Amino acid sequence: MHGAVAQDDAAGRARLESFLDELTTLNAHFEQQLYDEYGELLETAEGEVAISKPGKFRWEYQRPYSQLIVTDGTTLWVYDADLEQVSINPLDDGATGSPAALLVGEVDLERHYEIVELTAQEQVAWVSLTPRGDAMQYATIEIGLDNDGIRGMKLRDNLNQLTSIRFDGVQRNIEIDPERFRFLPPPGVDVVTGARH
């Protein structure tokens, strides 16, 4: 029986590697919940995510607030509609440890993460990734996958807060308009640029 469990657990890592290898684009709806270090729910948000490898990423919060995080692989825009402000920065090469970099980049998992298989839950295999570097934004990143691909992520930050993300309506390897990964600030918004821009 123990051998069967180990084999099931190993499915998580195999699914993750296969999913990342085969992924070219992804479009999905997400629901995100943020918990404090005591497990209290602080916030629930939802929106749409789009990815195009290599390097292009669009994460758009639609409820309860409006915020857009988008990169064309070179420039990163963060647009807060409520504040009428956009920050523009060069995409940092040091973002290797970020969840976005995992999905849109060519990340050497073995080199950058300690990988641990977790117990599967409801047909979803979970894998825990602990960054090997010190100055990473997240202490651990858990990714849940079923036979159709990614279903969820759990991000534990260095303050021990947990961000839990559930994906649904996932479409993989479809054509996505490149314009979705560019951003032109609307007239009248404050533009804040990074020091290196």
NORGI-V480123 format. One record per run of one state. SS is the DSSP state (H for helix, E for strand, L for the rest). FROM is the first residue (numbers start at 1). LEN is the number of residues. Records with the same first field share a line. If there is no record, write none. Layout:
BEGIN
SS=FROM-LEN, FROM-LEN
END
This chain:
BEGIN
L=1-1, 23-2, 36-5, 53-3, 64-3, 72-3, 81-4, 91-2, 98-1, 105-4, 118-3, 122-2, 132-6, 147-2, 158-4, 173-5, 182-8, 194-4
H=2-21, 93-5, 99-6, 109-4, 178-4
E=25-11, 41-12, 56-8, 67-5, 75-6, 85-6, 113-5, 121-1, 124-8, 138-9, 149-9, 162-11, 190-4
END
